[in-house]
Amino acid sequence: MAAVAILVVTAAWLRFQGQPWWCACGGWNLSSWQVWSSHNSQHLVDPYSFSHVLHGLLFYALLCRLPLSRGARFALALGIEAGWEVLENSEIIIRRYREATMSLDYFGDSVVNTLGDILFCALGYGIAARIPVRASVALFVATELAMIATIRDSLLLNVLMLAWPLEAVKHWQMAIAGG
Ligand SMILES: [Zn+2]
């Protein structure tokens, strides 16, 4: 119930802020794998979905010792993720992304993409709850490396570039933007 409420409130908030429901292209393919296109973060699934699975792994690690019920910890994790999504789609962060990172065309996520992100976070959380810690760590590292190898961006790189933009990294990321 709490999880559904979080999804509904997040969707309503983003709509209120003027984010579109769906990609402006109007195409109904559920996924978009073109990171350097206006379709990124607009369809349901894209390469960044994997970084949201990693959010789920991290939240599980952070919250699993809290003296709350399993349901309450899960709802808290989704609440933090939804809060991050709302922040990420605020004017300040969108502007910062576009100035400091490779996200030149970034105007914020579509509502459906954001709900997908939260669901992928829930998936990561569920995975972490079921597999050993070492397996979660391995999954985290493998996902980071796979993302860096394929799209030259990842959760950790994203955080780094948002907090402390490095020109060299930006050039390296932009180098494959054309092809
Ligand atoms: Zn599109």
Backbone and ligand atoms as CSV (ligand in chain L), in Angstrom:
chain,resi,resn,atom,element,x,y,z
A,1,MET,N,N,0.829,-1.211,0.000
A,1,MET,CA,C,0.000,0.000,0.000
A,1,MET,C,C,0.865,1.264,0.000
A,2,ALA,N,N,1.829,1.281,0.920
A,2,ALA,CA,C,2.715,2.456,0.993
A,2,ALA,C,C,3.474,2.629,-0.317
A,3,ALA,N,N,3.908,1.487,-0.900
A,3,ALA,CA,C,4.667,1.555,-2.145
A,3,ALA,C,C,3.816,2.155,-3.265
A,4,VAL,N,N,2.562,1.733,-3.347
A,4,VAL,CA,C,1.660,2.268,-4.372
A,4,VAL,C,C,1.429,3.758,-4.132
A,5,ALA,N,N,1.235,4.133,-2.870
A,5,ALA,CA,C,1.026,5.544,-2.535
A,5,ALA,C,C,2.225,6.385,-2.961
A,6,ILE,N,N,3.436,5.857,-2.728
A,6,ILE,CA,C,4.658,6.579,-3.112
A,6,ILE,C,C,4.690,6.799,-4.630
A,7,LEU,N,N,4.332,5.759,-5.385
A,7,LEU,CA,C,4.330,5.876,-6.857
A,7,LEU,C,C,3.318,6.919,-7.318
A,8,VAL,N,N,2.127,6.887,-6.716
A,8,VAL,CA,C,1.060,7.820,-7.125
A,8,VAL,C,C,1.455,9.262,-6.793
A,9,VAL,N,N,1.963,9.480,-5.587
A,9,VAL,CA,C,2.339,10.831,-5.170
A,9,VAL,C,C,3.475,11.369,-6.043
A,10,THR,N,N,4.463,10.510,-6.344
A,10,THR,CA,C,5.584,10.942,-7.184
A,10,THR,C,C,5.098,11.334,-8.579
A,11,ALA,N,N,4.243,10.502,-9.152
A,11,ALA,CA,C,3.707,10.791,-10.489
A,11,ALA,C,C,2.954,12.123,-10.473
A,12,ALA,N,N,2.133,12.323,-9.464
A,12,ALA,CA,C,1.336,13.556,-9.377
A,12,ALA,C,C,2.249,14.770,-9.236
A,13,TRP,N,N,3.283,14.637,-8.407
A,13,TRP,CA,C,4.206,15.749,-8.182
A,13,TRP,C,C,4.938,16.132,-9.476
A,14,LEU,N,N,5.417,15.119,-10.207
A,14,LEU,CA,C,6.154,15.400,-11.448
A,14,LEU,C,C,5.244,16.029,-12.502
A,15,ARG,N,N,4.008,15.547,-12.589
A,15,ARG,CA,C,3.050,16.147,-13.521
A,15,ARG,C,C,2.833,17.611,-13.149
A,16,PHE,N,N,2.678,17.849,-11.855
A,16,PHE,CA,C,2.465,19.198,-11.334
A,16,PHE,C,C,3.640,20.097,-11.708
A,17,GLN,N,N,4.835,19.512,-11.711
A,17,GLN,CA,C,6.034,20.276,-12.073
A,17,GLN,C,C,6.194,20.437,-13.577
A,18,GLY,N,N,5.334,19.799,-14.335
A,18,GLY,CA,C,5.356,19.967,-15.778
A,18,GLY,C,C,6.140,18.922,-16.539
A,19,GLN,N,N,6.542,17.830,-15.878
A,19,GLN,CA,C,7.234,16.760,-16.619
A,19,GLN,C,C,6.214,16.012,-17.470
A,20,PRO,N,N,6.607,15.605,-18.670
A,20,PRO,CA,C,5.662,14.880,-19.537
A,20,PRO,C,C,5.429,13.466,-19.033
A,21,TRP,N,N,4.298,12.888,-19.437
A,21,TRP,CA,C,4.039,11.494,-19.078
A,21,TRP,C,C,5.036,10.568,-19.754
A,22,TRP,N,N,5.365,10.920,-20.993
A,22,TRP,CA,C,6.078,9.967,-21.846
A,22,TRP,C,C,6.964,10.759,-22.789
A,23,CYS,N,N,7.835,10.045,-23.504
A,23,CYS,CA,C,8.735,10.687,-24.455
A,23,CYS,C,C,7.978,11.539,-25.475
A,24,ALA,N,N,8.551,12.694,-25.797
A,24,ALA,CA,C,7.930,13.597,-26.762
A,24,ALA,C,C,7.861,12.973,-28.152
A,25,CYS,N,N,8.669,11.940,-28.421
A,25,CYS,CA,C,8.659,11.313,-29.745
A,25,CYS,C,C,7.348,10.585,-29.987
A,26,GLY,N,N,6.639,10.230,-28.921
A,26,GLY,CA,C,5.353,9.568,-29.070
A,26,GLY,C,C,5.443,8.099,-29.435
A,27,GLY,N,N,6.665,7.594,-29.645
A,27,GLY,CA,C,6.838,6.172,-29.963
A,27,GLY,C,C,6.544,5.325,-28.730
A,28,TRP,N,N,5.931,4.155,-28.962
A,28,TRP,CA,C,5.499,3.362,-27.809
A,28,TRP,C,C,6.450,2.226,-27.452
A,29,ASN,N,N,7.660,2.224,-28.018
A,29,ASN,CA,C,8.591,1.196,-27.557
A,29,ASN,C,C,8.936,1.438,-26.085
A,30,LEU,N,N,8.903,0.354,-25.325
A,30,LEU,CA,C,9.038,0.476,-23.878
A,30,LEU,C,C,10.444,0.864,-23.459
A,31,SER,N,N,11.419,0.538,-24.320
A,31,SER,CA,C,12.785,0.835,-23.917
A,31,SER,C,C,13.470,1.698,-24.961
A,32,SER,N,N,14.479,2.447,-24.512
A,32,SER,CA,C,15.322,3.208,-25.427
A,32,SER,C,C,16.757,2.980,-25.018
A,33,TRP,N,N,17.575,2.570,-25.968
A,33,TRP,CA,C,18.977,2.282,-25.643
A,33,TRP,C,C,19.905,3.339,-26.207
A,34,GLN,N,N,19.335,4.406,-26.762
A,34,GLN,CA,C,20.172,5.490,-27.283
A,34,GLN,C,C,20.373,6.520,-26.174
A,35,VAL,N,N,21.497,6.402,-25.481
A,35,VAL,CA,C,21.732,7.270,-24.326
A,35,VAL,C,C,21.847,8.729,-24.742
A,36,TRP,N,N,22.503,8.954,-25.927
A,36,TRP,CA,C,22.756,10.338,-26.327
A,36,TRP,C,C,21.666,10.827,-27.262
A,37,SER,N,N,20.457,10.596,-26.865
A,37,SER,CA,C,19.340,11.049,-27.679
A,37,SER,C,C,18.292,11.632,-26.755
A,38,SER,N,N,17.335,12.298,-27.386
A,38,SER,CA,C,16.275,12.908,-26.585
A,38,SER,C,C,15.337,11.846,-26.008
A,39,HIS,N,N,15.539,10.570,-26.397
A,39,HIS,CA,C,14.683,9.511,-25.854
A,39,HIS,C,C,15.145,9.059,-24.474
A,40,ASN,N,N,16.379,9.435,-24.115
A,40,ASN,CA,C,16.913,8.936,-22.845
A,40,ASN,C,C,16.113,9.466,-21.663
A,41,SER,N,N,15.869,8.593,-20.694
A,41,SER,CA,C,15.093,8.933,-19.495
A,41,SER,C,C,13.662,9.340,-19.816
A,42,GLN,N,N,13.153,8.927,-20.979
A,42,GLN,CA,C,11.777,9.269,-21.355
A,42,GLN,C,C,10.910,8.030,-21.536
A,43,HIS,N,N,11.547,6.904,-21.910
A,43,HIS,CA,C,10.798,5.659,-22.053
A,43,HIS,C,C,10.865,4.899,-20.729
A,44,LEU,N,N,10.202,3.723,-20.685
A,44,LEU,CA,C,10.119,3.009,-19.404
A,44,LEU,C,C,11.477,2.460,-18.975
A,45,VAL,N,N,12.200,1.881,-19.902
A,45,VAL,CA,C,13.476,1.238,-19.578
A,45,VAL,C,C,14.576,1.855,-20.434
A,46,ASP,N,N,15.700,2.174,-19.845
A,46,ASP,CA,C,16.871,2.614,-20.595
A,46,ASP,C,C,18.113,2.184,-19.818
A,47,PRO,N,N,19.309,2.438,-20.353
A,47,PRO,CA,C,20.499,1.920,-19.663
A,47,PRO,C,C,20.594,2.371,-18.202
A,48,TYR,N,N,20.026,3.524,-17.894
A,48,TYR,CA,C,20.111,4.011,-16.519
A,48,TYR,C,C,19.209,3.228,-15.572
A,49,SER,N,N,18.308,2.431,-16.123
A,49,SER,CA,C,17.483,1.580,-15.262
A,49,SER,C,C,18.376,0.731,-14.365
A,50,PHE,N,N,19.524,0.301,-14.924
A,50,PHE,CA,C,20.424,-0.556,-14.149
A,50,PHE,C,C,21.013,0.189,-12.945
A,51,SER,N,N,21.254,1.489,-13.113
A,51,SER,CA,C,21.803,2.217,-11.970
A,51,SER,C,C,20.753,2.342,-10.861
A,52,HIS,N,N,19.478,2.248,-11.238
A,52,HIS,CA,C,18.435,2.290,-10.205
A,52,HIS,C,C,18.329,0.962,-9.474
A,53,VAL,N,N,18.669,-0.127,-10.163
A,53,VAL,CA,C,18.783,-1.413,-9.461
A,53,VAL,C,C,19.872,-1.290,-8.388
A,54,LEU,N,N,20.951,-0.581,-8.736
A,54,LEU,CA,C,22.047,-0.390,-7.763
A,54,LEU,C,C,21.590,0.461,-6.576
A,55,HIS,N,N,20.746,1.451,-6.837
A,55,HIS,CA,C,20.180,2.214,-5.703
A,55,HIS,C,C,19.522,1.238,-4.729
A,56,GLY,N,N,18.748,0.291,-5.288
A,56,GLY,CA,C,18.049,-0.683,-4.450
A,56,GLY,C,C,19.014,-1.502,-3.605
A,57,LEU,N,N,20.122,-1.927,-4.220
A,57,LEU,CA,C,21.139,-2.690,-3.478
A,57,LEU,C,C,21.695,-1.852,-2.333
A,58,LEU,N,N,22.005,-0.582,-2.647
A,58,LEU,CA,C,22.595,0.299,-1.625
A,58,LEU,C,C,21.610,0.574,-0.489
A,59,PHE,N,N,20.372,0.840,-0.855
A,59,PHE,CA,C,19.371,1.136,0.180
A,59,PHE,C,C,19.170,-0.058,1.093
A,60,TYR,N,N,19.191,-1.263,0.494
A,60,TYR,CA,C,19.048,-2.445,1.341
A,60,TYR,C,C,20.208,-2.504,2.336
A,61,ALA,N,N,21.430,-2.269,1.839
A,61,ALA,CA,C,22.608,-2.323,2.710
A,61,ALA,C,C,22.504,-1.276,3.823
A,62,LEU,N,N,21.998,-0.095,3.474
A,62,LEU,CA,C,21.912,0.984,4.467
A,62,LEU,C,C,20.819,0.730,5.500
A,63,LEU,N,N,19.711,0.142,5.048
A,63,LEU,CA,C,18.517,0.089,5.894
A,63,LEU,C,C,18.315,-1.245,6.595
A,64,CYS,N,N,19.050,-2.294,6.187
A,64,CYS,CA,C,18.685,-3.641,6.647
A,64,CYS,C,C,18.852,-3.827,8.149
A,65,ARG,N,N,19.619,-2.953,8.800
A,65,ARG,CA,C,19.783,-3.132,10.252
A,65,ARG,C,C,18.862,-2.231,11.067
A,66,LEU,N,N,18.095,-1.386,10.392
A,66,LEU,CA,C,17.183,-0.510,11.133
A,66,LEU,C,C,16.119,-1.339,11.857
A,67,PRO,N,N,15.806,-0.957,13.094
A,67,PRO,CA,C,14.814,-1.719,13.868
A,67,PRO,C,C,13.385,-1.411,13.429
A,68,LEU,N,N,13.085,-1.739,12.175
A,68,LEU,CA,C,11.741,-1.536,11.633
A,68,LEU,C,C,11.272,-2.849,11.030
A,69,SER,N,N,9.999,-2.928,10.722
A,69,SER,CA,C,9.507,-4.133,10.054
A,69,SER,C,C,10.068,-4.167,8.632
A,70,ARG,N,N,10.049,-5.358,8.031
A,70,ARG,CA,C,10.555,-5.482,6.655
A,70,ARG,C,C,9.796,-4.573,5.711
A,71,GLY,N,N,8.481,-4.519,5.907
A,71,GLY,CA,C,7.648,-3.683,5.046
A,71,GLY,C,C,7.996,-2.208,5.187
A,72,ALA,N,N,8.235,-1.790,6.435
A,72,ALA,CA,C,8.544,-0.375,6.687
A,72,ALA,C,C,9.886,0.003,6.080
A,73,ARG,N,N,10.861,-0.905,6.161
A,73,ARG,CA,C,12.176,-0.623,5.565
A,73,ARG,C,C,12.068,-0.510,4.048
A,74,PHE,N,N,11.262,-1.398,3.460
A,74,PHE,CA,C,11.069,-1.372,2.007
A,74,PHE,C,C,10.405,-0.055,1.590
A,75,ALA,N,N,9.368,0.328,2.325
A,75,ALA,CA,C,8.669,1.584,2.010
A,75,ALA,C,C,9.618,2.771,2.168
A,76,LEU,N,N,10.465,2.729,3.179
A,76,LEU,CA,C,11.441,3.801,3.406
A,76,LEU,C,C,12.404,3.890,2.220
A,77,ALA,N,N,12.869,2.739,1.744
A,77,ALA,CA,C,13.784,2.716,0.594
A,77,ALA,C,C,13.122,3.350,-0.626
A,78,LEU,N,N,11.873,2.969,-0.876
A,78,LEU,CA,C,11.170,3.535,-2.032
A,78,LEU,C,C,10.922,5.027,-1.828
A,79,GLY,N,N,10.674,5.418,-0.586
A,79,GLY,CA,C,10.461,6.836,-0.281
A,79,GLY,C,C,11.713,7.651,-0.579
A,80,ILE,N,N,12.891,7.112,-0.208
A,80,ILE,CA,C,14.147,7.816,-0.480
A,80,ILE,C,C,14.355,7.915,-1.988
A,81,GLU,N,N,14.106,6.819,-2.696
A,81,GLU,CA,C,14.271,6.811,-4.147
A,81,GLU,C,C,13.338,7.833,-4.805
A,82,ALA,N,N,12.083,7.845,-4.359
A,82,ALA,CA,C,11.113,8.797,-4.928
A,82,ALA,C,C,11.557,10.228,-4.630
A,83,GLY,N,N,12.069,10.446,-3.424
A,83,GLY,CA,C,12.566,11.773,-3.056
A,83,GLY,C,C,13.713,12.209,-3.949
A,84,TRP,N,N,14.619,11.259,-4.233
A,84,TRP,CA,C,15.739,11.561,-5.128
A,84,TRP,C,C,15.235,11.899,-6.528
A,85,GLU,N,N,14.250,11.132,-6.993
A,85,GLU,CA,C,13.698,11.375,-8.331
A,85,GLU,C,C,13.086,12.771,-8.420
A,86,VAL,N,N,12.368,13.160,-7.381
A,86,VAL,CA,C,11.747,14.490,-7.363
A,86,VAL,C,C,12.829,15.566,-7.381
A,87,LEU,N,N,13.873,15.354,-6.590
A,87,LEU,CA,C,14.994,16.298,-6.541
A,87,LEU,C,C,15.697,16.369,-7.896
A,88,GLU,N,N,15.904,15.192,-8.490
A,88,GLU,CA,C,16.607,15.089,-9.765
A,88,GLU,C,C,15.859,15.833,-10.868
A,89,ASN,N,N,14.553,15.927,-10.722
A,89,ASN,CA,C,13.738,16.610,-11.724
A,89,ASN,C,C,13.417,18.047,-11.342
A,90,SER,N,N,14.095,18.570,-10.333
A,90,SER,CA,C,13.888,19.966,-9.965
A,90,SER,C,C,14.769,20.832,-10.869
A,91,GLU,N,N,14.399,22.082,-11.016
A,91,GLU,CA,C,15.113,23.015,-11.895
A,91,GLU,C,C,16.617,23.029,-11.640
A,92,ILE,N,N,16.981,23.122,-10.371
A,92,ILE,CA,C,18.396,23.288,-10.010
A,92,ILE,C,C,19.238,22.120,-10.496
A,93,ILE,N,N,18.766,20.912,-10.229
A,93,ILE,CA,C,19.555,19.732,-10.588
A,93,ILE,C,C,19.578,19.539,-12.100
A,94,ILE,N,N,18.454,19.782,-12.757
A,94,ILE,CA,C,18.412,19.636,-14.219
A,94,ILE,C,C,19.435,20.575,-14.851
A,95,ARG,N,N,19.477,21.817,-14.362
A,95,ARG,CA,C,20.421,22.781,-14.921
A,95,ARG,C,C,21.858,22.321,-14.677
A,96,ARG,N,N,22.082,21.802,-13.481
A,96,ARG,CA,C,23.433,21.364,-13.138
A,96,ARG,C,C,23.862,20.176,-14.000
A,97,TYR,N,N,22.960,19.256,-14.215
A,97,TYR,CA,C,23.264,18.116,-15.081
A,97,TYR,C,C,23.690,18.594,-16.453
A,98,ARG,N,N,22.944,19.558,-16.980
A,98,ARG,CA,C,23.201,19.980,-18.354
A,98,ARG,C,C,24.506,20.759,-18.462
A,99,GLU,N,N,24.844,21.502,-17.407
A,99,GLU,CA,C,26.089,22.265,-17.440
A,99,GLU,C,C,27.300,21.383,-17.203
A,100,ALA,N,N,27.175,20.476,-16.246
A,100,ALA,CA,C,28.364,19.796,-15.748
A,100,ALA,C,C,28.569,18.399,-16.317
A,101,THR,N,N,27.545,17.810,-16.866
A,101,THR,CA,C,27.689,16.417,-17.268
A,101,THR,C,C,27.418,16.245,-18.752
A,102,MET,N,N,27.386,15.003,-19.178
A,102,MET,CA,C,27.186,14.694,-20.583
A,102,MET,C,C,25.728,14.860,-21.015
A,103,SER,N,N,24.848,15.178,-20.062
A,103,SER,CA,C,23.413,15.190,-20.366
A,103,SER,C,C,22.981,16.523,-20.979
A,104,LEU,N,N,23.425,16.781,-22.208
A,104,LEU,CA,C,23.177,18.079,-22.843
A,104,LEU,C,C,21.707,18.357,-23.103
A,105,ASP,N,N,20.995,17.332,-23.506
A,105,ASP,CA,C,19.582,17.517,-23.851
A,105,ASP,C,C,18.680,17.210,-22.672
A,106,TYR,N,N,19.244,17.192,-21.506
A,106,TYR,CA,C,18.464,16.699,-20.373
A,106,TYR,C,C,17.473,17.743,-19.878
A,107,PHE,N,N,16.198,17.409,-19.975
A,107,PHE,CA,C,15.160,18.307,-19.464
A,107,PHE,C,C,14.374,17.630,-18.353
A,108,GLY,N,N,14.957,16.622,-17.756
A,108,GLY,CA,C,14.248,15.881,-16.719
A,108,GLY,C,C,13.626,14.618,-17.296
A,109,ASP,N,N,13.224,13.735,-16.407
A,109,ASP,CA,C,12.675,12.449,-16.820
A,109,ASP,C,C,11.174,12.556,-17.085
A,110,SER,N,N,10.666,11.645,-17.925
A,110,SER,CA,C,9.214,11.551,-18.059
A,110,SER,C,C,8.660,10.857,-16.813
A,111,VAL,N,N,7.366,11.022,-16.610
A,111,VAL,CA,C,6.737,10.424,-15.427
A,111,VAL,C,C,6.859,8.899,-15.462
A,112,VAL,N,N,6.603,8.317,-16.635
A,112,VAL,CA,C,6.664,6.852,-16.745
A,112,VAL,C,C,8.087,6.358,-16.470
A,113,ASN,N,N,9.080,7.088,-17.005
A,113,ASN,CA,C,10.469,6.691,-16.764
A,113,ASN,C,C,10.786,6.729,-15.272
A,114,THR,N,N,10.306,7.751,-14.591
A,114,THR,CA,C,10.560,7.880,-13.157
A,114,THR,C,C,9.921,6.731,-12.384
A,115,LEU,N,N,8.690,6.386,-12.750
A,115,LEU,CA,C,8.029,5.261,-12.072
A,115,LEU,C,C,8.808,3.973,-12.346
A,116,GLY,N,N,9.303,3.818,-13.573
A,116,GLY,CA,C,10.143,2.665,-13.896
A,116,GLY,C,C,11.385,2.636,-13.029
A,117,ASP,N,N,12.016,3.807,-12.861
A,117,ASP,CA,C,13.219,3.892,-12.033
A,117,ASP,C,C,12.940,3.414,-10.609
A,118,ILE,N,N,11.806,3.830,-10.071
A,118,ILE,CA,C,11.461,3.438,-8.700
A,118,ILE,C,C,11.221,1.926,-8.633
A,119,LEU,N,N,10.584,1.383,-9.677
A,119,LEU,CA,C,10.351,-0.068,-9.705
A,119,LEU,C,C,11.664,-0.839,-9.829
A,120,PHE,N,N,12.610,-0.303,-10.616
A,120,PHE,CA,C,13.916,-0.965,-10.722
A,120,PHE,C,C,14.658,-0.898,-9.382
A,121,CYS,N,N,14.488,0.193,-8.679
A,121,CYS,CA,C,15.062,0.298,-7.332
A,121,CYS,C,C,14.453,-0.772,-6.420
A,122,ALA,N,N,13.136,-0.941,-6.518
A,122,ALA,CA,C,12.455,-1.972,-5.722
A,122,ALA,C,C,12.992,-3.359,-6.083
A,123,LEU,N,N,13.241,-3.564,-7.376
A,123,LEU,CA,C,13.804,-4.841,-7.827
A,123,LEU,C,C,15.172,-5.075,-7.187
A,124,GLY,N,N,16.027,-4.053,-7.225
A,124,GLY,CA,C,17.356,-4.174,-6.632
A,124,GLY,C,C,17.276,-4.473,-5.139
A,125,TYR,N,N,16.359,-3.795,-4.488
A,125,TYR,CA,C,16.162,-4.008,-3.053
A,125,TYR,C,C,15.743,-5.461,-2.793
A,126,GLY,N,N,14.805,-5.939,-3.619
A,126,GLY,CA,C,14.331,-7.325,-3.477
A,126,GLY,C,C,15.439,-8.337,-3.717
A,127,ILE,N,N,16.279,-8.043,-4.717
A,127,ILE,CA,C,17.407,-8.943,-5.005
A,127,ILE,C,C,18.353,-8.978,-3.805
A,128,ALA,N,N,18.698,-7.790,-3.289
A,128,ALA,CA,C,19.641,-7.717,-2.171
A,128,ALA,C,C,19.121,-8.462,-0.943
A,129,ALA,N,N,17.792,-8.453,-0.789
A,129,ALA,CA,C,17.203,-9.129,0.377
A,129,ALA,C,C,17.319,-10.641,0.266
A,130,ARG,N,N,17.548,-11.132,-0.961
A,130,ARG,CA,C,17.511,-12.580,-1.176
A,130,ARG,C,C,18.860,-13.212,-1.443
A,131,ILE,N,N,19.858,-12.427,-1.775
A,131,ILE,CA,C,21.160,-13.022,-2.087
A,131,ILE,C,C,22.181,-12.594,-1.030
A,132,PRO,N,N,23.293,-13.359,-0.902
A,132,PRO,CA,C,24.316,-13.016,0.097
A,132,PRO,C,C,24.942,-11.645,-0.192
A,133,VAL,N,N,25.477,-11.020,0.850
A,133,VAL,CA,C,26.089,-9.697,0.711
A,133,VAL,C,C,27.170,-9.702,-0.359
A,134,ARG,N,N,27.986,-10.762,-0.379
A,134,ARG,CA,C,29.077,-10.809,-1.345
A,134,ARG,C,C,28.557,-10.813,-2.784
A,135,ALA,N,N,27.431,-11.505,-2.976
A,135,ALA,CA,C,26.829,-11.544,-4.311
A,135,ALA,C,C,26.298,-10.165,-4.695
A,136,SER,N,N,25.745,-9.435,-3.718
A,136,SER,CA,C,25.266,-8.080,-3.986
A,136,SER,C,C,26.413,-7.165,-4.375
A,137,VAL,N,N,27.524,-7.287,-3.657
A,137,VAL,CA,C,28.702,-6.464,-3.968
A,137,VAL,C,C,29.193,-6.788,-5.375
A,138,ALA,N,N,29.239,-8.079,-5.701
A,138,ALA,CA,C,29.692,-8.493,-7.032
A,138,ALA,C,C,28.749,-7.951,-8.109
A,139,LEU,N,N,27.447,-8.008,-7.838
A,139,LEU,CA,C,26.458,-7.500,-8.794
A,139,LEU,C,C,26.644,-5.999,-8.994
A,140,PHE,N,N,26.913,-5.294,-7.898
A,140,PHE,CA,C,27.123,-3.842,-7.971
A,140,PHE,C,C,28.328,-3.523,-8.863
A,141,VAL,N,N,29.440,-4.183,-8.567
A,141,VAL,CA,C,30.672,-3.917,-9.323
A,141,VAL,C,C,30.490,-4.289,-10.790
A,142,ALA,N,N,29.877,-5.442,-11.045
A,142,ALA,CA,C,29.683,-5.901,-12.428
A,142,ALA,C,C,28.802,-4.927,-13.204
A,143,THR,N,N,27.758,-4.418,-12.556
A,143,THR,CA,C,26.855,-3.477,-13.231
A,143,THR,C,C,27.566,-2.172,-13.535
A,144,GLU,N,N,28.341,-1.676,-12.555
A,144,GLU,CA,C,29.104,-0.441,-12.774
A,144,GLU,C,C,30.042,-0.609,-13.985
A,145,LEU,N,N,30.790,-1.714,-14.001
A,145,LEU,CA,C,31.751,-1.936,-15.078
A,145,LEU,C,C,31.050,-2.085,-16.423
A,146,ALA,N,N,29.930,-2.799,-16.435
A,146,ALA,CA,C,29.206,-3.005,-17.696
A,146,ALA,C,C,28.678,-1.670,-18.221
A,147,MET,N,N,28.194,-0.817,-17.320
A,147,MET,CA,C,27.674,0.489,-17.755
A,147,MET,C,C,28.797,1.379,-18.264
A,148,ILE,N,N,29.929,1.367,-17.555
A,148,ILE,CA,C,31.062,2.190,-17.994
A,148,ILE,C,C,31.552,1.710,-19.358
A,149,ALA,N,N,31.580,0.385,-19.556
A,149,ALA,CA,C,32.058,-0.171,-20.816
A,149,ALA,C,C,31.104,0.139,-21.971
A,150,THR,N,N,29.803,0.165,-21.711
A,150,THR,CA,C,28.842,0.323,-22.811
A,150,THR,C,C,28.443,1.774,-23.039
A,151,ILE,N,N,28.148,2.522,-21.981
A,151,ILE,CA,C,27.649,3.890,-22.192
A,151,ILE,C,C,28.552,4.955,-21.564
A,152,ARG,N,N,29.696,4.533,-21.014
A,152,ARG,CA,C,30.633,5.477,-20.394
A,152,ARG,C,C,29.968,6.331,-19.313
A,153,ASP,N,N,29.020,5.746,-18.638
A,153,ASP,CA,C,28.400,6.429,-17.509
A,153,ASP,C,C,27.923,5.344,-16.549
A,154,SER,N,N,27.780,5.677,-15.295
A,154,SER,CA,C,27.348,4.698,-14.304
A,154,SER,C,C,26.856,5.462,-13.092
A,155,LEU,N,N,26.379,4.737,-12.128
A,155,LEU,CA,C,25.911,5.400,-10.907
A,155,LEU,C,C,27.027,6.205,-10.251
A,156,LEU,N,N,28.196,5.582,-10.058
A,156,LEU,CA,C,29.284,6.275,-9.365
A,156,LEU,C,C,29.821,7.440,-10.197
A,157,LEU,N,N,29.943,7.240,-11.527
A,157,LEU,CA,C,30.407,8.332,-12.390
A,157,LEU,C,C,29.409,9.483,-12.379
A,158,ASN,N,N,28.139,9.130,-12.368
A,158,ASN,CA,C,27.081,10.130,-12.349
A,158,ASN,C,C,27.162,10.990,-11.097
A,159,VAL,N,N,27.348,10.327,-9.971
A,159,VAL,CA,C,27.458,11.048,-8.700
A,159,VAL,C,C,28.717,11.914,-8.698
A,160,LEU,N,N,29.831,11.333,-9.183
A,160,LEU,CA,C,31.092,12.078,-9.254
A,160,LEU,C,C,30.928,13.341,-10.093
A,161,MET,N,N,30.326,13.184,-11.284
A,161,MET,CA,C,30.231,14.302,-12.215
A,161,MET,C,C,29.248,15.365,-11.749
A,162,LEU,N,N,28.309,14.945,-10.931
A,162,LEU,CA,C,27.350,15.906,-10.393
A,162,LEU,C,C,27.992,16.697,-9.251
A,163,ALA,N,N,28.775,16.001,-8.438
A,163,ALA,CA,C,29.376,16.633,-7.267
A,163,ALA,C,C,30.668,17.368,-7.625
A,164,TRP,N,N,31.438,16.779,-8.555
A,164,TRP,CA,C,32.781,17.275,-8.818
A,164,TRP,C,C,33.122,17.033,-10.281
A,165,PRO,N,N,32.574,17.858,-11.190
A,165,PRO,CA,C,32.733,17.621,-12.626
A,165,PRO,C,C,34.187,17.652,-13.065
A,166,LEU,N,N,34.610,16.646,-13.805
A,166,LEU,CA,C,35.973,16.582,-14.327
A,166,LEU,C,C,35.918,16.696,-15.848
A,167,GLU,N,N,36.644,17.682,-16.396
A,167,GLU,CA,C,36.626,17.906,-17.842
A,167,GLU,C,C,37.067,16.666,-18.616
A,168,ALA,N,N,38.114,16.014,-18.119
A,168,ALA,CA,C,38.658,14.855,-18.825
A,168,ALA,C,C,37.607,13.754,-18.949
A,169,VAL,N,N,36.882,13.536,-17.878
A,169,VAL,CA,C,35.845,12.499,-17.901
A,169,VAL,C,C,34.729,12.900,-18.858
A,170,LYS,N,N,34.385,14.192,-18.824
A,170,LYS,CA,C,33.323,14.676,-19.708
A,170,LYS,C,C,33.705,14.475,-21.178
A,171,HIS,N,N,34.956,14.813,-21.531
A,171,HIS,CA,C,35.414,14.627,-22.909
A,171,HIS,C,C,35.366,13.155,-23.300
A,172,TRP,N,N,35.797,12.323,-22.398
A,172,TRP,CA,C,35.803,10.885,-22.652
A,172,TRP,C,C,34.370,10.377,-22.883
A,173,GLN,N,N,33.444,10.900,-22.086
A,173,GLN,CA,C,32.051,10.486,-22.244
A,173,GLN,C,C,31.466,10.990,-23.556
A,174,MET,N,N,31.807,12.265,-23.896
A,174,MET,CA,C,31.224,12.871,-25.088
A,174,MET,C,C,31.791,12.253,-26.367
A,175,ALA,N,N,32.970,11.626,-26.254
A,175,ALA,CA,C,33.675,11.143,-27.434
A,175,ALA,C,C,32.869,10.108,-28.214
A,176,ILE,N,N,31.982,9.394,-27.541
A,176,ILE,CA,C,31.194,8.406,-28.284
A,176,ILE,C,C,29.772,8.900,-28.517
A,177,ALA,N,N,29.519,10.159,-28.190
A,177,ALA,CA,C,28.171,10.694,-28.338
A,177,ALA,C,C,27.722,10.719,-29.800
A,178,GLY,N,N,28.685,10.953,-30.720
A,178,GLY,CA,C,28.322,11.040,-32.123
A,178,GLY,C,C,27.974,9.697,-32.740
A,179,GLY,N,N,28.617,8.661,-32.318
A,179,GLY,CA,C,28.348,7.376,-32.955
A,179,GLY,C,C,27.965,6.393,-31.907
L,1,ZN,ZN,ZN,11.309,8.544,-27.576
